[in-house]
Structure formats: structure tokens, C-alpha cells
Amino acid sequence: MTETTQTQVIPPRSGMTARTPELRLAADVLKGLRQDLFLDALAYRPLPPMRADGPLIRGLPRRVREYAARTPHALVAAAGTVAMLVLWATRDRGAVAVLAGLLVLAPVLLTLARPVGAFWLSLAVAPVATELLDDAWSDWPWPVGVFVSHLTVLVVVAIRTRPRTAWWMWLLTAVYSLSTGPFFTGNHYQPANTAQMLTTSAVLLLAVTVWHIRRTAERQVTAEQTQTAQERSRRTLLEERTTIARELHDVVAHHMSVVAIQAEAAPYRVENPPPELEKAFVTIRENAVAALTELRRVLGVVRAEDYEVPDAPQPTLADLDALLANVRGAGLPVDKVVTGAVRELPQGVELSAYRIVQEALSNSLRHAPGAGARVEIGYVLGGLGLRVVNDPPPQLSLVKPSPGAGHGLTGMRERVTMLDGGMTAGPTEDGGYEVTVFLPVATAPAGGTGGEA
């Protein structure tokens, strides 16, 4: 038994033909030509003035900057004037010469408002102005004045548009130049004149194209660098917030666990407690356990899969001497000054204060190697004050400062904001740097007890 396979050929539907890559390329080319030189022919695009804060004019007086910002407009007008004066110099001045001079000036000035339309006007003016100069000085198809005018138009329009438009203009200029000989045999046709126009314009347009490509590349690099810096800053901020959330989870979870355990053990510490008291402690424990479960569910999601809870307790201000000893060993002379009555603060405030001093001293090591630092801690009513200041770095130092992106300050501000505190950071008058922080601490109500049940 044999199996026969039949292949059914479905003819293309009427009106549908397969387009080869060559046809698609030609269609794209014609579409680009139509878009660049026909649809945008009368588009109004005034030439903007130069930026007042640009490197060329920002050092000038304010009144002079207003006029200097129009320098591109003045240069274009000057080039058109030169073309007109060169044309007048080729023959005796008269009404015909004046008309021809205005004709070559008009497309140059039009590039300031309608660049693509200026190219078409220049191409249309070229044979008219050449006919008006029909004498021994007229080198068809590009007399000297017309040559300068059209070349100026090509360059200005190429700068104001894009490279593809520039090369379309060059191609149309070549078609015009090479087709004038057979149609205008009565004039002084000069093949060398055409070669000069095509060669000179090609070199100038190539230079403009390279400038466009370089400018586009610089913009892309700047945009990518800006985006990278923003992403790095955002990532650092998220990492810092994640760290803070982890620490907040550990601190709050610890206290909630203590509350739950004490509420469970409290009835056993009181002999014959009343039922109301037992019920109150049960309610406290249930609420503490529920809050602890919800807290772990919400804040626990910030933990990475490979994150492990540290075995050692979180550092506090009591561990600051060890930190200062470590910093001194790294080469940073640092002193500590404590004012006010030292007291135990909430764990979150202690941890944040420790981390802020740690980061400030790390910044001193990085940005001011060889300079001394001072840590001031003030226990005041209603909160804790911190001040970390480093001296200006010595002029002669074997260790060079390392640049930073300000992420350390971002982390410190995040911690201060989390505790509703305030922070200032900036250079001092003597060239050093200072970080000042105040972390508020709620005071215990009058008559309250601070002991544990």
C-alpha cells in the first residue's frame, strides 16, 4: 500500500505581489526622499539662538550675550552677502546685476526659517541668475556668486537637518549640474565648474555628516550615563531601604516578642490575679502575636533568599569605642566628645546613630585621607544630637581622595527620615566637612515606670 502526498499550490490573491528585497529598498529610499525634500519643503523651522550659558558666550556681559546669541544668524547673513558681492564683482553694476544679487541672497536668508524650501529655491534661482549673467564671466552652470550661494545653502541646510537630507541635496545638485550642458548649449558650459561644485560640496557635506554622527553619539553616551547614574542611585537607595527594613524588622520583632512573652508570664508572677487582669494579659499577648505575625509577613518579604540573620546583636552607641579604635587603626585620627547624661535609647535610635557615625567616618577616610575627625554626641532633652566633622585634607598626602557618588549621604538621610529627625551636611569654613544629625526620642510620661513586668 503506497501513500501519495499531494502538495496544493495556492496562487497569490489578486492585487498582492511578493516584494523582493531590492524593491523594498527602493521603496524605502523613495519614501525617505519624499519625506525629507517634499513633505518638509515648506516646514517652518526658525533657527534658534545660541544658549546664553554656552561655553562660547557665558563669559560675556549680560547685554552682550543677548546679541552674541544671534551669532549663527549673523554668519548666515554674512555668507549670503558675500555671495551677492562676489556676483556683483563679476560684471558692471546695473539693474540686472542687482536683481541677480538679490536672487542669490534670498535662498541663503531663507535657510534661517525654512531650510528645505531654501534648497529648492536655490536650485531654482541658479539657472535664472546664470541667465541674467550671460556674458564672458558666466561659467555655466555655477558662476562664482551662484556657486558661493548654493554651497552656503547646502552646508546650512545639512547642519539644520540630518545627513540623509544632505546627501539627497547633493544628488539633486549633481543631476542639475550634469544635465545643464545638453539643454543650455548657448551658454558657457564649464565641466570643470561642475566638478568643483560636486567635489567641494561633497567634502563639506561629509564633514557635516561626521559632525552629526559625533553629536548623536555624544548625546547617546550622555543619556546612557545619566540613565546609568539614575539606576545606580535608585538601586543604592533600594538596597539601603532594604537594609533599614531588615533592621527595623529585627528591632520591632524583638520588642514584640518580649511583649508577648512578658504578657504570657505576667499572670504567674502575681499571686491570685483577678480574672480581669488575666484576661487583659491574654488580650495583650494575642495582639502582640498577631502584630508580630503581620510584621513578619510584610517586612519579611524584603529579605533576600540568601540573607541570614546575624548571630551577634545589632551595634549600639556602647560599641562606638570599638568602631573608633578600628578607624584609628585605618589611619584616621578621631576624637570623641560626649555631652549630657548618657542614657539608654530605643534600639532603633541606637542602631541608626551608630550607622550614621560609621558612614560619616568612612566618608572622611575616603574623601579626606590624612585629616583628623571629631565625633560629638549630645544627650539632650527630647533626643540625641550627633556631629561628625573632619578637618581639611592635607595638601601633601600619599593617599589620594577617592571620588564618591553621594550614596552614603543618601543612606544617612534615609535613616534620619525614618526616625523623623533632621540632618544637614556640607563643607565647613576651613575646608573640612560636617554632618549634623538630630534624632528625636519620645520622653516617658510623668509618673510612668520604666521597669519590666
Sequence and secondary structure as in RCSB ss.txt:
>XXXX:A:sequence
MTETTQTQVIPPRSGMTARTPELRLAADVLKGLRQDLFLDALAYRPLPPMRADGPLIRGLPRRVREYAARTPHAL
VAAAGTVAMLVLWATRDRGAVAVLAGLLVLAPVLLTLARPVGAFWLSLAVAPVATELLDDAWSDWPWPVGVFVSH
LTVLVVVAIRTRPRTAWWMWLLTAVYSLSTGPFFTGNHYQPANTAQMLTTSAVLLLAVTVWHIRRTAERQVTAEQ
TQTAQERSRRTLLEERTTIARELHDVVAHHMSVVAIQAEAAPYRVENPPPELEKAFVTIRENAVAALTELRRVLG
VVRAEDYEVPDAPQPTLADLDALLANVRGAGLPVDKVVTGAVRELPQGVELSAYRIVQEALSNSLRHAPGAGARV
EIGYVLGGLGLRVVNDPPPQLSLVKPSPGAGHGLTGMRERVTMLDGGMTAGPTEDGGYEVTVFLPVATAPAGGTG
GEA
>XXXX:A:secstr
             TT     HHHHHHHHHHHHHIIIIIITTT         TTSTTTTTS HHHHHHHTTHHHHH
HHHHHHHHHHHHHTTS  SHHHHHHHHHHHHHHHHTTT HHHHHHHHHHHHHHHHHHT STT  BT  HHHHHHH
HHHHHHHHHHS HHHHHHHHHHHHHHHHHHHHH TTS B HHHHHHHHHHHHHHHHHHHHHHHHHHHHHHHHHHH
HHHHHHHHHHHHHHHHHHHHHHHHHHHHHHHHHHHHHHHHHHHHSSS  HHHHHHHHHHHHHHHHHHHHHHHHHG
GGS TT    SS    GGGHHHHHHHHHHTT  EEEEEES      HHHHHHHHHHHHHHHHHHHHHSTT  EEE
EEEEETTEEEEEEEE    SS SS      SHHHHHHHHHHHHTT EEEEEE TTS EEEEEEEE     TT   
   
